[in-house]
Amino acid sequence: MEIEVIEPQRAPLNFPVDLDGAPVEVAEVVAERVLYHWDEFPIVLPPPLTVITTESDGNKKSKPLVVRDLFVAPTFEELNIVSLDAKGDPQPLTKKQQQSVKENGTFEVESMNFPGQVHKWQLSQLLQKGVHNIHDTLLQDIALSVHLIVVTARNRLISDFFSVSQSVRAFIHGLAILLDAFIGIPSLSAKNLDIRIQEERSKYLVAELTVRPNFEDDIDNLCQFVKHQIRKTNRGKIFIIIRKTLPIIASILEKESRGWFLPFREKVIADLKNKKISEEELERLANILILDEYLRRVFAAILSHPQIQELGPGIGSLLIEQAQAVILMHRAVENMHRRLKETLSQLKRCLQDLYPVLSRVKPWVQEKLKLAEEDFILDHRWDAHEEALALCRQNHLEQTSYFLQRDLSFMREREPVLKQELSRVRNPNRSFHWRTQIWSPHHWNVRKVFQGEAEIVPTVISRTSSSLAQPRSDPNQPVYLVEKQRMHTTTTRIPFWRWINYCYRTYSWMWNAMFIFGIIIPWCSPVSLRALFCIRPFIPDLEINQIDGTLYPRKSSLTHTLCSRLFLLWRHISKSRTEFESRPDTGFIGKGFSRHLNRLWNYFIKGALGTLLIVFFFPLICFSVSFFSLCVAAFAAVWIPVVTLVFHLVMVFIYDFDSPGLSRNKVCMVVEALLWHISIQGVLQPALCFGSGSCHLSCCITHCIFSCHAPLLLQAHLGHSNVSLSHQETRACAFQ
């Protein structure tokens, strides 16, 4: 096979240069004379093996061509080669390798095939661990021992979980639960403190903003308009300009994020690299510069966008100022977090330098970092506000600067004083209301409520019924309310409030029981003595008239007596007979026979039996029920205190209905206090803590002794030998 040889050929270069104001003629002429490029540059490849033909004996078979045999990968297994010399003997260690073995327990051998790379051997720790590794292990073991003393043993004495201090708190808490369950200790709290502080803060922000006298009506109309629009938000869609700008701003944000980001980022990174700053600082500054450029483009697009200009004058500037204020405040907070992070990292490095052992105890380091973080936040709690205020003033955001200044002034001067004053106003966590019935209607309280004001009017009782008893919905007319009960209130403010509740509960229950069993049942109920002896029906209850506030009999409470029931029974029989006689005879049997059946049903079944039942059983029921209710009312002063005491014991041992706190356990308070808080947490926990602490202390002493002596003995045995060890000798020493 013949290969055609093609010579390379030159071709001139032409530079289409187009620069304004630059002498391009000289550079173009020189470049065209000196530089050239190959128009054609052929590469001649050798013929492939598959097409090469050689003369061979026809009786011999040609060897098949295997593609894997064309490329034989070299072997780089050189561990045995570098460990032996030219004669095949073990390679002795150099002084540098011996020093590495002494210090780190490892040595390195340079690679023969890969310059700059090394092979590293690590000796068994039973033979040689290295001075640095021994020292590191010693510090780690001592740190573990110190951890048992500084952290574990200390936590068994002072911590929030499984400690002596926690057991003391649990014991005191159990005693407090017992005292509260039996007598009632004061339960007070400052309610809604954060909400009240926020209200005062909002008032302080606008305290200096005053309206000119000629603009007072305008500002009132504006406030009414805003309130009206806010109320309409829950009813339907309303016209809000800011909502119409959302799709426009979204399109601007998407448009301005394309086309410039990558080249600008590369340029910024290149400029910052020339300043020779750290990678972290470079990344932070680059993000700030890129964000500023992006915001500059977005703000310019918002100001020049025609649809935003159509919404009204100043809308674009308002959006830009709001965005700038939010971004600057977030930037101030991020700077605050960055300084905190740098302070904590610097403190961590100082702890590692000053305390090489304690710095290996992670809980101790975390505690120090937590304390340092709290101190930093306390010392620099106003830095974020001050920096945000400075940035807003630098960017000429006058309105945001004013409110930030007022907010900062409130938090510095007013808020601590308000918290101190409001925290002193402690209200009881629960109030109890005890209602007692007013027996006589002449003592009922009638109130006249008109336009939010209530006044007590004289109680007037009328014997005739009224037709207007429901409250009127007309706000221009007064509303009359009647109070048939007196109310007493107790709270958890003072000690022994449970016994006070016991007295009030006993009094209210006894008074109401005497009213029900001594007045209502024997004199006003359908089975009362009044219903037995009175001739006509009576109306025991009264209702108030909404016209003049007079009490009238309630028609719905009409109660029949024995005589009225008999009268109603025979009146019903008379109506039934009259109705039967007035109907025409259309039956199959005939009215002559059915008349006898009707008389039997009405006069005998209904009349005679009904009258006997009413006459004999109704008085018996009235006498028995009235006598029983009067006896219950007479002995109410005896059995009511016992029932109330049993109820309070149920609250103590089973379920606390008078619990002052919502988050507190209400089931089996005494069992919880005695079994869990006092017995387990208060008595058993400190014993286990002392036992655990003693065990940790003994383990710590043993571990310290072993950690301090064993590595030193091994180092003393191997640290002073300066013999030249080979690889095989070093490997064999591990078994000595």
VMD Tcl script that draws the C-alpha trace (Angstrom):
set ca {
  {0.00 0.00 0.00}
  {1.47 3.33 -1.06}
  {0.93 6.48 0.98}
  {0.56 9.76 -0.84}
  {2.77 12.44 0.63}
  {1.19 15.91 0.74}
  {3.30 18.90 1.56}
  {1.88 21.58 3.87}
  {1.03 24.90 2.33}
  {1.11 28.37 3.80}
  {-1.67 30.94 3.58}
  {-1.57 34.61 4.57}
  {-3.41 36.00 7.60}
  {-5.77 38.97 7.36}
  {-6.89 40.87 10.48}
  {-10.24 42.66 10.14}
  {-9.44 45.22 12.86}
  {-11.90 48.04 13.50}
  {-10.86 50.23 16.45}
  {-11.82 53.85 16.82}
  {-8.96 56.25 17.44}
  {-6.17 53.62 17.43}
  {-3.25 53.29 14.90}
  {-4.21 49.90 13.54}
  {-2.25 50.18 10.28}
  {1.15 49.42 11.79}
  {-0.10 46.45 13.80}
  {-1.93 45.04 10.78}
  {1.09 45.29 8.44}
  {3.50 43.76 10.95}
  {1.14 40.89 11.78}
  {0.51 40.04 8.12}
  {4.26 39.99 7.37}
  {5.39 37.98 10.36}
  {2.49 35.67 11.15}
  {1.10 32.96 8.97}
  {-1.00 29.82 9.34}
  {-1.05 26.43 7.62}
  {-3.71 26.20 5.02}
  {-3.22 22.44 4.77}
  {-1.24 20.33 7.24}
  {-1.71 16.63 6.51}
  {-0.98 14.02 9.18}
  {0.35 10.74 7.75}
  {-0.76 7.73 9.79}
  {0.85 4.29 9.52}
  {-1.19 1.60 7.82}
  {-3.45 -0.39 10.18}
  {-2.49 -3.93 11.09}
  {-5.64 -5.30 9.57}
  {-4.57 -4.28 6.03}
  {-0.84 -5.18 6.22}
  {-0.06 -8.34 4.20}
  {3.12 -10.41 4.71}
  {4.44 -13.43 2.88}
  {3.89 -16.60 4.88}
  {3.62 -20.30 4.42}
  {0.23 -21.32 3.23}
  {0.20 -24.32 5.57}
  {0.44 -22.06 8.64}
  {-2.60 -20.39 10.01}
  {-2.37 -16.68 10.70}
  {-2.73 -15.71 14.34}
  {-6.08 -14.06 15.04}
  {-5.90 -10.39 15.93}
  {-7.19 -9.60 19.47}
  {-7.99 -5.95 20.12}
  {-7.14 -6.22 23.83}
  {-3.59 -7.29 22.92}
  {-3.00 -4.07 20.98}
  {-2.89 -1.92 24.16}
  {-1.06 -3.49 27.09}
  {-1.53 -1.41 30.24}
  {1.66 -0.97 32.22}
  {1.75 -2.17 35.82}
  {2.45 0.40 38.53}
  {2.72 -2.02 41.45}
  {6.02 -0.79 42.83}
  {5.75 -1.43 46.55}
  {8.16 -4.35 46.44}
  {10.48 -2.46 44.06}
  {10.88 0.60 46.26}
  {11.36 -1.52 49.39}
  {14.34 -3.44 47.93}
  {17.70 -2.24 46.68}
  {19.48 -3.26 43.46}
  {20.68 -6.54 45.03}
  {17.23 -7.52 46.27}
  {18.01 -6.76 49.92}
  {15.66 -4.68 52.13}
  {16.16 -0.97 51.71}
  {17.39 0.64 54.98}
  {15.54 3.63 56.39}
  {17.05 7.05 56.03}
  {17.44 9.48 58.92}
  {14.43 11.43 57.70}
  {12.33 8.27 57.63}
  {13.54 7.27 61.11}
  {12.61 10.71 62.42}
  {9.17 10.38 60.81}
  {8.75 6.96 62.45}
  {9.73 8.42 65.81}
  {7.40 11.41 65.52}
  {4.35 10.05 63.66}
  {4.77 6.24 63.46}
  {4.85 6.49 59.66}
  {7.46 6.91 56.90}
  {7.27 7.80 53.22}
  {9.09 6.50 50.12}
  {9.10 8.39 46.82}
  {7.41 6.80 43.83}
  {9.55 5.73 40.86}
  {6.85 6.05 38.19}
  {5.08 9.17 39.47}
  {7.42 12.02 40.39}
  {6.25 14.01 43.38}
  {4.11 11.16 44.74}
  {5.06 9.02 47.74}
  {4.14 5.68 49.26}
  {3.29 5.87 52.96}
  {3.63 3.08 55.52}
  {2.04 3.20 58.96}
  {3.49 1.05 61.71}
  {1.43 -0.95 64.13}
  {0.59 1.07 67.23}
  {1.88 -1.78 69.38}
  {5.34 -1.08 67.94}
  {5.56 2.64 67.49}
  {2.74 5.16 67.70}
  {4.83 8.28 67.33}
  {5.55 11.11 69.71}
  {2.87 13.33 68.19}
  {0.26 10.60 68.17}
  {1.14 9.60 71.72}
  {0.79 13.20 72.83}
  {-2.50 13.53 71.00}
  {-3.79 10.29 72.54}
  {-2.63 11.43 75.96}
  {-4.53 14.70 75.58}
  {-7.57 12.86 74.29}
  {-7.55 10.42 77.23}
  {-7.02 13.20 79.74}
  {-9.83 15.12 78.06}
  {-12.08 12.10 78.48}
  {-11.17 11.96 82.16}
  {-11.71 15.69 82.54}
  {-15.04 15.28 80.74}
  {-16.15 12.93 83.50}
  {-15.29 15.57 86.12}
  {-16.08 18.87 84.43}
  {-19.18 17.79 82.52}
  {-20.64 14.49 83.70}
  {-19.97 14.81 87.43}
  {-20.89 18.49 87.40}
  {-24.13 17.75 85.56}
  {-25.03 15.27 88.29}
  {-24.84 18.19 90.72}
  {-26.09 21.18 88.71}
  {-28.13 20.68 85.55}
  {-31.70 20.62 84.32}
  {-31.82 16.83 83.96}
  {-30.91 14.10 86.47}
  {-29.05 16.21 89.00}
  {-29.14 17.13 92.66}
  {-30.27 20.68 91.90}
  {-33.09 19.39 89.75}
  {-34.13 17.02 92.54}
  {-34.27 19.95 94.99}
  {-36.44 21.88 92.55}
  {-38.67 18.84 92.02}
  {-39.02 18.31 95.79}
  {-40.00 21.95 96.31}
  {-42.38 21.75 93.35}
  {-44.01 18.66 94.84}
  {-44.50 20.41 98.17}
  {-45.98 23.40 96.33}
  {-48.44 21.11 94.53}
  {-49.49 19.55 97.84}
  {-49.97 22.95 99.46}
  {-51.91 24.20 96.47}
  {-54.08 21.08 96.40}
  {-55.08 21.33 100.07}
  {-55.12 25.06 100.84}
  {-54.42 26.95 97.58}
  {-51.34 29.12 97.09}
  {-51.50 32.41 95.14}
  {-51.38 32.02 91.36}
  {-50.65 35.31 89.56}
  {-49.16 36.30 86.22}
  {-48.63 39.37 84.07}
  {-51.01 38.67 81.21}
  {-50.61 39.93 77.64}
  {-47.31 41.66 78.44}
  {-45.95 41.36 74.89}
  {-49.20 42.63 73.35}
  {-49.26 45.66 75.63}
  {-45.59 46.40 74.89}
  {-46.34 46.18 71.16}
  {-49.25 48.59 71.53}
  {-47.08 51.10 73.37}
  {-44.40 50.66 70.72}
  {-46.83 51.42 67.91}
  {-48.07 54.52 69.72}
  {-44.52 55.74 70.34}
  {-43.56 55.42 66.67}
  {-46.18 57.95 65.57}
  {-46.33 60.08 68.73}
  {-44.49 63.01 67.12}
  {-46.45 62.92 63.88}
  {-49.01 65.70 64.00}
  {-51.51 66.90 61.43}
  {-51.93 70.50 60.45}
  {-55.28 71.99 61.43}
  {-56.34 72.50 57.82}
  {-55.63 68.82 57.02}
  {-57.47 67.20 59.94}
  {-60.60 66.46 57.91}
  {-58.54 65.01 55.09}
  {-56.63 62.69 57.38}
  {-59.89 61.52 58.98}
  {-61.36 60.77 55.58}
  {-58.22 58.91 54.60}
  {-58.37 56.78 57.76}
  {-62.02 55.97 57.15}
  {-61.24 55.03 53.56}
  {-58.43 52.69 54.64}
  {-60.63 51.05 57.28}
  {-63.40 50.61 54.73}
  {-61.04 48.99 52.24}
  {-59.66 46.66 54.90}
  {-63.18 45.57 55.86}
  {-63.97 44.87 52.23}
  {-61.01 42.51 51.84}
  {-63.01 39.71 53.47}
  {-66.05 40.32 51.27}
  {-64.62 40.38 47.77}
  {-62.02 41.70 45.39}
  {-61.03 45.34 45.74}
  {-58.90 47.70 43.72}
  {-55.40 47.90 45.22}
  {-52.59 49.49 43.22}
  {-49.84 47.45 44.87}
  {-51.48 44.21 43.76}
  {-51.53 45.40 40.15}
  {-47.78 45.97 40.26}
  {-46.96 42.38 41.24}
  {-46.99 40.85 37.71}
  {-45.10 43.87 36.35}
  {-42.38 43.57 39.00}
  {-42.16 39.80 38.43}
  {-41.53 40.33 34.71}
  {-38.90 43.01 35.47}
  {-37.08 40.72 37.92}
  {-36.99 37.91 35.38}
  {-35.88 40.16 32.52}
  {-33.08 41.93 34.41}
  {-31.53 38.67 35.62}
  {-30.48 37.58 32.10}
  {-27.52 38.49 29.91}
  {-25.15 40.25 32.31}
  {-24.70 37.98 35.30}
  {-21.87 35.66 34.19}
  {-19.48 38.25 32.69}
  {-20.10 40.68 35.54}
  {-19.43 37.96 38.11}
  {-16.16 37.00 36.44}
  {-15.09 40.64 36.34}
  {-15.94 41.20 40.01}
  {-14.11 38.05 41.10}
  {-11.06 39.01 39.06}
  {-11.00 42.51 40.60}
  {-11.37 41.16 44.12}
  {-8.64 38.55 43.64}
  {-6.18 41.33 42.94}
  {-6.83 42.69 46.45}
  {-5.51 39.43 47.98}
  {-8.35 38.81 50.43}
  {-9.60 35.54 51.88}
  {-11.97 33.28 49.98}
  {-14.79 33.85 52.46}
  {-14.44 37.62 52.32}
  {-14.15 37.47 48.53}
  {-17.39 35.51 48.29}
  {-19.21 37.93 50.60}
  {-18.06 41.06 48.76}
  {-18.78 39.49 45.38}
  {-22.34 38.66 46.44}
  {-22.87 42.22 47.68}
  {-21.54 43.79 44.47}
  {-23.56 41.45 42.26}
  {-26.72 42.12 44.28}
  {-26.14 45.88 44.09}
  {-25.73 45.72 40.33}
  {-28.87 43.61 40.00}
  {-30.84 46.03 42.18}
  {-29.54 49.01 40.22}
  {-30.83 47.48 36.99}
  {-34.18 46.52 38.56}
  {-34.71 49.95 40.11}
  {-33.92 51.69 36.84}
  {-36.38 49.43 35.02}
  {-39.11 50.13 37.60}
  {-38.68 53.90 37.31}
  {-38.84 53.82 33.52}
  {-41.59 51.22 33.12}
  {-44.65 52.82 31.46}
  {-47.26 50.60 33.14}
  {-46.01 51.52 36.62}
  {-46.03 55.20 35.68}
  {-49.65 54.86 34.59}
  {-50.68 53.65 38.07}
  {-49.87 57.02 39.60}
  {-47.06 59.45 40.33}
  {-44.51 58.26 42.87}
  {-45.51 54.58 42.81}
  {-42.15 53.50 41.38}
  {-40.19 55.55 43.93}
  {-42.34 54.12 46.73}
  {-41.61 50.55 45.64}
  {-37.89 51.26 45.32}
  {-37.63 52.88 48.75}
  {-39.48 49.98 50.36}
  {-37.21 47.43 48.67}
  {-34.08 49.39 49.62}
  {-35.19 49.63 53.25}
  {-35.85 45.91 53.54}
  {-32.58 44.96 51.82}
  {-30.52 47.32 53.98}
  {-32.10 46.03 57.18}
  {-31.43 42.43 56.13}
  {-27.86 43.39 55.28}
  {-27.37 44.90 58.74}
  {-28.69 41.73 60.37}
  {-26.41 39.58 58.19}
  {-23.40 41.68 59.20}
  {-24.37 41.20 62.82}
  {-24.53 37.43 62.37}
  {-21.20 37.47 60.54}
  {-19.49 39.34 63.38}
  {-21.00 36.92 65.87}
  {-19.73 33.98 63.86}
  {-16.24 35.49 63.65}
  {-16.21 36.17 67.39}
  {-17.22 32.61 68.20}
  {-14.64 31.13 65.81}
  {-11.93 33.35 67.30}
  {-12.97 32.33 70.81}
  {-12.86 28.69 69.79}
  {-9.29 29.08 68.50}
  {-8.29 30.86 71.72}
  {-9.76 28.03 73.78}
  {-7.80 25.50 71.75}
  {-4.58 27.44 72.32}
  {-5.10 28.16 76.02}
  {-6.80 24.92 77.05}
  {-5.46 22.03 74.92}
  {-7.21 19.47 77.12}
  {-10.50 21.18 77.93}
  {-10.91 22.29 74.32}
  {-11.32 18.62 73.41}
  {-14.37 18.37 75.69}
  {-17.20 19.34 73.34}
  {-19.88 20.08 76.00}
  {-17.46 22.40 77.82}
  {-16.62 24.22 74.58}
  {-20.30 24.50 73.66}
  {-21.10 25.97 77.07}
  {-18.34 28.57 76.71}
  {-19.51 29.43 73.20}
  {-23.09 29.74 74.40}
  {-22.07 32.10 77.22}
  {-19.96 34.12 74.79}
  {-22.87 34.31 72.35}
  {-25.20 35.56 75.09}
  {-22.65 38.19 76.17}
  {-22.11 39.26 72.56}
  {-25.84 39.62 71.94}
  {-26.23 41.58 75.18}
  {-23.33 43.91 74.38}
  {-24.25 44.43 70.71}
  {-28.05 44.25 70.85}
  {-28.40 47.68 69.23}
  {-25.71 47.27 66.55}
  {-28.09 45.93 63.90}
  {-30.49 48.87 64.40}
  {-27.67 51.41 64.38}
  {-26.10 49.95 61.24}
  {-29.47 49.77 59.46}
  {-30.13 53.37 60.48}
  {-26.74 54.47 59.12}
  {-27.30 52.62 55.83}
  {-30.76 54.16 55.41}
  {-29.40 57.64 56.04}
  {-26.56 56.98 53.61}
  {-29.11 56.02 50.93}
  {-31.34 59.04 51.77}
  {-34.29 56.98 53.03}
  {-35.69 59.67 55.31}
  {-38.96 58.01 56.27}
  {-37.37 54.67 57.12}
  {-34.60 56.44 59.02}
  {-37.14 58.33 61.11}
  {-39.08 55.22 62.13}
  {-35.88 53.26 62.80}
  {-34.66 56.09 65.02}
  {-37.96 56.14 66.92}
  {-37.94 52.36 67.26}
  {-34.36 52.37 68.54}
  {-35.17 55.13 71.01}
  {-38.19 53.18 72.29}
  {-36.24 49.95 72.79}
  {-33.39 51.75 74.55}
  {-35.33 54.08 76.82}
  {-39.00 53.21 77.07}
  {-39.24 49.44 76.74}
  {-37.19 48.49 79.87}
  {-39.21 50.91 82.02}
  {-42.51 49.68 80.58}
  {-41.59 46.04 81.11}
  {-40.65 46.74 84.70}
  {-43.87 48.64 85.36}
  {-46.19 46.25 83.54}
  {-44.60 43.15 85.07}
  {-45.53 44.46 88.51}
  {-49.21 44.41 87.56}
  {-49.91 40.75 88.16}
  {-53.44 39.47 87.75}
  {-54.87 36.23 89.13}
  {-54.79 33.33 86.70}
  {-58.40 32.36 87.40}
  {-61.56 33.88 88.80}
  {-64.53 31.98 90.26}
  {-68.12 33.25 90.13}
  {-70.71 32.09 92.68}
  {-74.36 32.79 91.86}
  {-77.17 32.73 94.44}
  {-80.86 33.02 93.70}
  {-82.88 36.04 94.83}
  {-85.97 34.53 96.42}
  {-88.36 37.48 96.30}
  {-89.19 39.00 92.87}
  {-89.45 42.39 94.56}
  {-85.67 42.24 95.13}
  {-84.80 41.42 91.51}
  {-82.55 43.99 89.84}
  {-83.88 45.63 86.69}
  {-81.31 47.38 84.50}
  {-81.97 49.81 81.68}
  {-79.31 49.65 78.95}
  {-79.25 52.45 76.41}
  {-76.35 53.37 74.09}
  {-73.80 51.43 76.11}
  {-74.82 52.86 79.50}
  {-76.67 50.84 82.15}
  {-78.67 52.09 85.12}
  {-80.76 50.38 87.78}
  {-84.47 51.24 87.72}
  {-87.09 50.49 90.40}
  {-88.61 47.02 90.30}
  {-92.33 47.16 89.45}
  {-94.50 44.02 89.35}
  {-97.79 43.87 87.45}
  {-100.45 41.18 87.75}
  {-101.48 41.34 84.08}
  {-99.63 39.68 81.23}
  {-97.53 41.52 78.64}
  {-97.04 40.90 74.93}
  {-93.57 42.45 74.48}
  {-90.95 40.47 76.38}
  {-88.20 39.91 73.82}
  {-85.32 42.46 73.60}
  {-85.75 44.94 70.78}
  {-83.20 45.26 68.00}
  {-83.72 48.99 67.50}
  {-80.58 50.76 68.83}
  {-82.59 53.94 69.45}
  {-84.76 52.21 72.07}
  {-83.56 51.11 75.52}
  {-83.28 47.46 76.51}
  {-84.38 46.21 79.93}
  {-82.64 43.31 81.61}
  {-83.62 41.53 84.81}
  {-81.14 39.90 87.19}
  {-82.60 37.11 89.30}
  {-79.27 36.12 90.88}
  {-76.56 37.71 92.95}
  {-72.96 36.99 91.98}
  {-69.90 36.77 94.24}
  {-66.38 36.54 92.81}
  {-63.22 34.96 94.23}
  {-59.76 34.73 92.66}
  {-56.45 32.94 93.11}
  {-54.75 36.13 94.30}
  {-54.55 35.40 98.04}
  {-53.46 32.29 99.98}
  {-56.05 29.73 101.15}
  {-58.21 30.53 98.15}
  {-59.38 26.89 98.01}
  {-60.89 27.19 101.49}
  {-62.48 30.48 100.44}
  {-63.92 28.67 97.43}
  {-65.15 25.95 99.78}
  {-67.02 28.51 101.88}
  {-68.54 30.27 98.88}
  {-69.42 26.99 97.18}
  {-71.08 25.71 100.34}
  {-73.01 28.95 100.77}
  {-74.18 29.17 97.14}
  {-75.09 25.49 96.90}
  {-76.96 25.60 100.23}
  {-78.80 28.81 99.36}
  {-79.80 27.57 95.90}
  {-80.77 24.14 97.27}
  {-83.00 25.75 99.90}
  {-84.55 27.89 97.16}
  {-85.21 24.93 94.88}
  {-86.34 22.42 97.52}
  {-87.98 24.92 99.87}
  {-89.64 27.34 97.42}
  {-89.78 26.05 93.85}
  {-90.79 22.42 94.36}
  {-93.30 22.70 97.26}
  {-94.93 25.98 96.16}
  {-94.34 26.62 92.43}
  {-94.03 23.22 90.73}
  {-96.92 21.23 89.12}
  {-96.81 18.81 92.11}
  {-96.62 21.49 94.81}
  {-98.97 22.17 97.73}
  {-100.14 25.26 95.92}
  {-101.19 23.13 92.96}
  {-103.11 20.90 95.38}
  {-105.09 23.47 97.35}
  {-105.58 26.38 94.93}
  {-108.73 26.55 92.88}
  {-107.50 28.34 89.78}
  {-104.24 27.86 87.81}
  {-101.37 30.11 88.84}
  {-98.34 31.66 87.10}
  {-95.23 31.44 89.33}
  {-92.67 33.08 87.00}
  {-92.32 36.67 85.78}
  {-90.85 38.29 82.68}
  {-89.83 41.85 81.90}
  {-91.64 44.17 79.54}
  {-89.35 45.94 77.07}
  {-91.56 49.04 76.92}
  {-91.47 50.21 80.52}
  {-89.34 47.62 82.36}
  {-92.27 46.25 84.40}
  {-92.33 42.59 85.48}
  {-95.35 40.71 84.12}
  {-96.47 37.09 84.64}
  {-94.94 34.70 82.12}
  {-97.72 32.91 80.26}
  {-95.54 29.95 79.42}
  {-95.19 29.12 83.15}
  {-98.93 28.52 83.68}
  {-99.37 25.71 86.27}
  {-102.62 23.78 86.78}
  {-104.09 22.82 90.16}
  {-106.16 19.84 91.28}
  {-109.46 21.60 90.63}
  {-108.32 22.96 87.28}
  {-107.17 19.52 86.19}
  {-110.60 18.04 87.08}
  {-112.28 20.90 85.26}
  {-110.12 20.35 82.18}
  {-110.82 16.60 82.31}
  {-114.62 16.93 82.37}
  {-114.52 19.76 79.88}
  {-112.63 17.49 77.54}
  {-115.24 14.76 78.12}
  {-118.05 17.21 77.36}
  {-116.38 18.31 74.13}
  {-115.85 14.71 73.11}
  {-119.53 13.86 73.70}
  {-120.73 16.96 71.86}
  {-118.49 16.22 68.91}
  {-119.78 12.64 68.78}
  {-123.41 13.65 68.84}
  {-122.89 16.30 66.17}
  {-121.41 13.89 63.64}
  {-123.89 12.19 61.21}
  {-124.63 8.48 61.48}
  {-122.61 6.92 58.65}
  {-121.34 3.79 60.37}
  {-122.28 0.19 59.70}
  {-123.25 -0.57 63.25}
  {-125.36 2.51 63.75}
  {-125.22 5.39 66.15}
  {-127.59 3.80 68.67}
  {-125.08 1.11 69.59}
  {-121.91 3.25 69.25}
  {-123.49 5.87 71.52}
  {-123.34 3.40 74.42}
  {-119.68 2.65 73.65}
  {-118.86 6.35 73.50}
  {-120.60 6.97 76.81}
  {-118.71 4.06 78.36}
  {-115.37 5.36 77.10}
  {-115.89 8.99 78.07}
  {-117.84 8.73 81.34}
  {-116.37 5.57 82.77}
  {-112.87 5.18 81.38}
  {-111.92 8.84 81.05}
  {-114.18 10.45 83.62}
  {-114.46 7.99 86.48}
  {-110.98 6.45 86.30}
  {-109.31 9.79 85.49}
  {-111.07 11.50 88.36}
  {-110.09 8.71 90.76}
  {-106.47 8.92 89.66}
  {-106.39 12.69 90.02}
  {-108.27 12.77 93.31}
  {-106.36 9.95 95.03}
  {-102.87 9.84 93.45}
  {-102.27 13.53 92.73}
  {-102.61 14.60 96.40}
  {-100.40 11.70 97.43}
  {-97.71 12.74 94.95}
  {-97.99 16.39 95.99}
  {-97.74 15.60 99.69}
  {-94.83 13.18 99.30}
  {-92.79 15.37 96.93}
  {-93.42 18.52 98.95}
  {-92.65 16.81 102.25}
  {-89.43 15.32 100.85}
  {-88.30 18.63 99.33}
  {-89.08 20.52 102.56}
  {-87.06 17.99 104.54}
  {-84.16 18.34 102.10}
  {-84.35 22.12 102.38}
  {-84.59 21.99 106.18}
  {-81.48 19.81 106.50}
  {-79.52 21.59 103.72}
  {-77.24 23.16 106.31}
  {-76.22 19.63 107.34}
  {-75.71 17.73 104.10}
  {-74.51 20.54 101.78}
  {-71.18 21.10 103.65}
  {-70.54 17.35 103.57}
  {-71.23 17.16 99.82}
  {-69.00 20.17 99.22}
  {-66.20 18.64 101.29}
  {-66.47 15.37 99.34}
  {-66.36 17.36 96.10}
  {-63.17 19.13 97.21}
  {-61.59 15.81 98.18}
  {-62.45 14.52 94.70}
  {-60.67 17.57 93.26}
  {-57.63 16.84 95.42}
  {-57.29 13.13 94.68}
  {-59.00 12.58 91.31}
  {-59.54 15.65 89.12}
  {-58.95 19.32 89.92}
  {-61.90 21.33 88.62}
  {-60.53 24.52 90.25}
  {-57.08 24.27 88.68}
  {-55.60 27.78 88.29}
  {-53.42 26.97 85.25}
  {-54.38 25.52 81.88}
  {-50.98 23.87 81.27}
  {-50.97 22.18 84.65}
  {-51.84 18.55 85.30}
  {-55.36 18.20 86.72}
  {-55.56 14.43 87.24}
  {-54.42 12.91 90.56}
  {-52.40 15.88 91.80}
  {-51.53 14.30 95.15}
  {-50.34 11.07 93.53}
  {-48.22 13.05 91.09}
  {-46.70 15.17 93.86}
  {-45.98 12.30 96.28}
  {-44.96 9.57 93.86}
  {-43.22 11.45 91.05}
  {-41.96 14.80 92.32}
  {-41.14 13.94 95.94}
  {-40.37 10.19 95.98}
  {-38.72 9.61 92.61}
  {-37.33 13.01 91.65}
  {-36.79 14.39 95.13}
  {-35.49 11.35 97.06}
  {-34.41 8.66 94.60}
  {-32.82 10.99 92.05}
  {-30.13 12.53 94.34}
  {-29.11 9.08 95.58}
  {-28.63 7.89 92.02}
  {-26.81 11.12 91.18}
  {-24.33 10.68 94.03}
  {-23.78 7.05 93.08}
  {-23.27 7.93 89.44}
  {-20.92 10.78 90.37}
  {-18.80 8.52 92.59}
  {-18.58 5.93 89.82}
  {-17.54 8.58 87.29}
  {-14.92 9.97 89.68}
  {-13.33 6.55 90.27}
  {-13.33 5.81 86.55}
  {-11.75 9.20 85.94}
  {-8.91 8.58 88.42}
  {-8.19 5.13 86.98}
  {-8.28 6.43 83.43}
  {-5.98 9.34 84.28}
  {-3.40 7.05 85.90}
  {-3.39 4.66 82.95}
  {-3.40 7.46 80.37}
  {-0.48 9.29 81.97}
  {1.85 6.31 82.52}
  {1.28 3.77 79.74}
  {2.17 6.02 76.78}
  {5.17 7.45 78.62}
  {6.59 3.98 79.34}
  {6.21 2.95 75.71}
  {7.76 6.22 74.53}
  {10.66 5.80 76.98}
  {11.29 2.33 75.58}
  {11.29 3.38 71.93}
  {12.06 7.10 71.96}
  {15.84 6.82 72.72}
  {16.75 4.14 70.13}
  {18.66 5.52 67.16}
  {19.19 2.24 65.28}
  {18.53 2.09 61.56}
  {15.51 -0.12 61.02}
  {14.60 -1.74 57.74}
  {11.05 -2.34 56.58}
  {11.09 -6.00 57.56}
  {12.81 -5.30 60.88}
  {10.29 -2.63 61.67}
  {7.48 -5.03 60.86}
  {9.00 -7.71 63.06}
  {9.39 -5.43 66.06}
  {5.64 -5.28 66.42}
  {5.66 -8.79 67.88}
  {8.32 -8.13 70.56}
}
mol new
graphics top color blue
foreach p $ca { graphics top sphere $p radius 0.5 }
foreach p [lrange $ca 0 end-1] q [lrange $ca 1 end] { graphics top cylinder $p $q radius 0.2 }
display resetview
